[in-house]
Structure formats: structure tokens, C-alpha cells
Amino acid sequence: MFDDGLTVVSKRDDPNYSQVSGHIPTEMTKKFKIACTMRGVSHSDGLEQAIAIWLAQDNDSSSLAKDKENE
């Protein structure tokens, strides 16, 4: 038995995390769950990765639009 003084806190109990929910098409849900399983990641981690990529792309698009406005 390990007693290293560390306490495991779930994301649900971690104040640095918030829950996000919504409705997506059933077929997309199936593909998402399969992709997470194939990659060996939880649905929570898969969603976090997908949103991070989406936000990065959105930021890139916003930067390009602002650059065009300044020309």
C-alpha cells in the first residue's frame, strides 16, 4: 500500500474544472466515443482536447480577420 501523502481529486471536485454539456447528433456521439476508446482517453479528456483545438483555430481566424482590417 502506498501512503505518499497525496490525495487524488476528481475533476468533478476540482475547483479548476467546470462541467460543459450540450446536444450533438447521435452519430457524432458514437464516433466521439469510439475515437476516445481507440486513443485510450476518457470522454472528458477527449472533449477538453477537442475544445482546445477549436478555440485555437478560432483565435487564429480572429487574428487573420483583425490583420485584414488593419491593412
Backbone as CSV, one residue per row, in Angstrom:
resi,resn,N_x,N_y,N_z,CA_x,CA_y,CA_z,C_x,C_y,C_z
1,MET,0.840,-1.175,0.000,0.000,0.000,0.000,0.888,1.242,0.000
2,PHE,0.497,2.235,-0.791,1.263,3.469,-0.880,0.623,4.530,-0.004
3,ASP,1.450,5.221,0.747,0.971,6.348,1.549,1.969,7.481,1.368
4,ASP,1.826,8.178,0.219,2.764,9.247,-0.088,2.216,10.623,0.285
5,GLY,1.064,10.645,0.967,0.502,11.908,1.401,-0.273,12.657,0.336
6,LEU,-0.389,12.082,-0.869,-1.121,12.731,-1.951,-2.585,12.328,-1.908
7,THR,-3.457,13.265,-2.210,-4.875,13.000,-2.283,-5.312,13.164,-3.728
8,VAL,-5.992,12.172,-4.253,-6.490,12.238,-5.622,-7.824,12.969,-5.605
9,VAL,-7.919,14.013,-6.417,-9.146,14.791,-6.523,-9.692,14.588,-7.932
10,SER,-10.951,14.208,-8.021,-11.556,14.047,-9.342,-11.782,15.419,-9.958
11,LYS,-11.906,15.450,-11.275,-12.168,16.726,-11.945,-13.482,17.324,-11.448
12,ARG,-14.438,16.468,-11.120,-15.728,16.945,-10.612,-15.543,17.757,-9.329
13,ASP,-14.595,17.347,-8.491,-14.362,18.022,-7.209,-13.265,19.082,-7.282
14,ASP,-12.600,19.197,-8.427,-11.505,20.153,-8.587,-12.082,21.525,-8.950
15,PRO,-11.821,22.560,-8.156,-12.376,23.891,-8.451,-11.822,24.514,-9.734
16,ASN,-10.779,23.922,-10.310,-10.211,24.435,-11.557,-10.923,23.892,-12.789
17,TYR,-11.940,23.057,-12.599,-12.682,22.457,-13.706,-14.163,22.797,-13.588
18,SER,-14.824,22.945,-14.742,-16.261,23.187,-14.809,-16.882,22.196,-15.786
19,GLN,-18.150,21.901,-15.577,-18.845,20.989,-16.467,-19.411,21.749,-17.651
20,VAL,-19.295,21.141,-18.840,-19.856,21.685,-20.072,-20.759,20.606,-20.648
21,SER,-21.930,20.998,-21.111,-22.804,19.994,-21.727,-23.553,20.614,-22.892
22,GLY,-24.054,19.767,-23.740,-24.816,20.210,-24.894,-25.342,19.003,-25.632
23,HIS,-26.025,19.256,-26.715,-26.585,18.184,-27.526,-25.932,18.198,-28.898
24,ILE,-25.459,17.018,-29.312,-24.864,16.850,-30.635,-25.547,15.661,-31.304
25,PRO,-25.427,15.534,-32.624,-26.069,14.418,-33.309,-25.590,13.063,-32.773
26,THR,-26.496,12.102,-32.744,-26.207,10.770,-32.215,-25.020,10.121,-32.914
27,GLU,-24.946,10.261,-34.218,-23.839,9.641,-34.963,-22.496,10.255,-34.558
28,MET,-22.476,11.553,-34.315,-21.248,12.216,-33.867,-20.856,11.713,-32.479
29,THR,-21.850,11.503,-31.627,-21.583,10.971,-30.288,-20.920,9.608,-30.378
30,LYS,-21.446,8.747,-31.233,-20.874,7.406,-31.403,-19.430,7.488,-31.881
31,LYS,-19.185,8.344,-32.868,-17.828,8.486,-33.407,-16.871,9.036,-32.353
32,PHE,-17.353,9.992,-31.552,-16.534,10.572,-30.495,-16.150,9.511,-29.469
33,LYS,-17.118,8.720,-29.041,-16.849,7.684,-28.039,-15.884,6.631,-28.574
34,ILE,-16.048,6.251,-29.828,-15.134,5.280,-30.449,-13.733,5.874,-30.535
35,ALA,-13.632,7.126,-30.958,-12.325,7.779,-31.085,-11.620,7.864,-29.731
36,CYS,-12.367,8.187,-28.687,-11.772,8.248,-27.345,-11.261,6.874,-26.929
37,THR,-12.061,5.851,-27.175,-11.659,4.490,-26.822,-10.422,4.072,-27.591
38,MET,-10.378,4.361,-28.873,-9.233,3.994,-29.710,-7.964,4.721,-29.260
39,ARG,-8.111,5.940,-28.774,-6.955,6.724,-28.311,-6.613,6.455,-26.847
40,GLY,-7.494,5.738,-26.170,-7.252,5.432,-24.764,-7.397,6.632,-23.845
41,VAL,-8.302,7.553,-24.202,-8.535,8.727,-23.366,-9.979,8.720,-22.874
42,SER,-10.220,9.378,-21.762,-11.577,9.491,-21.248,-12.377,10.444,-22.134
43,HIS,-13.691,10.372,-22.032,-14.531,11.298,-22.793,-14.248,12.733,-22.359
44,SER,-13.996,12.917,-21.069,-13.685,14.249,-20.551,-12.404,14.794,-21.181
45,ASP,-11.362,13.955,-21.233,-10.098,14.403,-21.827,-10.241,14.629,-23.331
46,GLY,-11.006,13.781,-24.010,-11.237,13.960,-25.441,-11.966,15.257,-25.728
47,LEU,-12.964,15.556,-24.920,-13.709,16.801,-25.089,-12.819,18.009,-24.820
48,GLU,-11.999,17.911,-23.780,-11.081,19.004,-23.461,-10.113,19.259,-24.620
49,GLN,-9.583,18.183,-25.202,-8.663,18.324,-26.332,-9.369,18.926,-27.546
50,ALA,-10.583,18.470,-27.823,-11.330,18.973,-28.980,-11.646,20.456,-28.831
51,ILE,-12.066,20.864,-27.647,-12.385,22.270,-27.418,-11.128,23.126,-27.506
52,ALA,-10.007,22.631,-26.987,-8.752,23.386,-27.062,-8.352,23.626,-28.519
53,ILE,-8.493,22.603,-29.358,-8.174,22.749,-30.784,-9.122,23.741,-31.439
54,TRP,-10.405,23.633,-31.138,-11.407,24.519,-31.713,-11.142,25.970,-31.325
55,LEU,-10.822,26.197,-30.057,-10.532,27.554,-29.607,-9.268,28.106,-30.258
56,ALA,-8.266,27.268,-30.426,-7.032,27.705,-31.081,-7.309,28.096,-32.527
57,GLN,-8.130,27.326,-33.214,-8.485,27.653,-34.595,-9.285,28.941,-34.647
58,ASP,-10.189,29.120,-33.687,-10.999,30.332,-33.621,-10.116,31.549,-33.386
59,ASN,-9.123,31.416,-32.518,-8.193,32.518,-32.259,-7.380,32.843,-33.497
60,ASP,-6.965,31.816,-34.240,-6.208,32.042,-35.468,-7.066,32.786,-36.485
61,SER,-8.338,32.418,-36.600,-9.245,33.081,-37.538,-9.473,34.530,-37.143
62,SER,-9.633,34.777,-35.842,-9.843,36.145,-35.362,-8.625,37.005,-35.636
63,SER,-7.441,36.442,-35.466,-6.203,37.182,-35.716,-6.088,37.544,-37.185
64,LEU,-6.456,36.615,-38.071,-6.393,36.888,-39.501,-7.375,37.990,-39.885
65,ALA,-8.581,37.946,-39.324,-9.579,38.972,-39.626,-9.105,40.338,-39.153
66,LYS,-8.502,40.415,-37.985,-8.002,41.695,-37.468,-6.855,42.204,-38.320
67,ASP,-5.992,41.296,-38.803,-4.877,41.705,-39.653,-5.397,42.317,-40.953
68,LYS,-6.458,41.731,-41.530,-7.019,42.252,-42.775,-7.641,43.626,-42.557
69,GLU,-8.277,43.811,-41.384,-8.880,45.111,-41.073,-7.824,46.200,-40.964
70,ASN,-6.629,45.842,-40.515,-5.565,46.823,-40.298,-4.764,47.116,-41.559
71,GLU,-5.060,46.436,-42.649,-4.298,46.671,-43.896,-4.728,47.943,-44.568
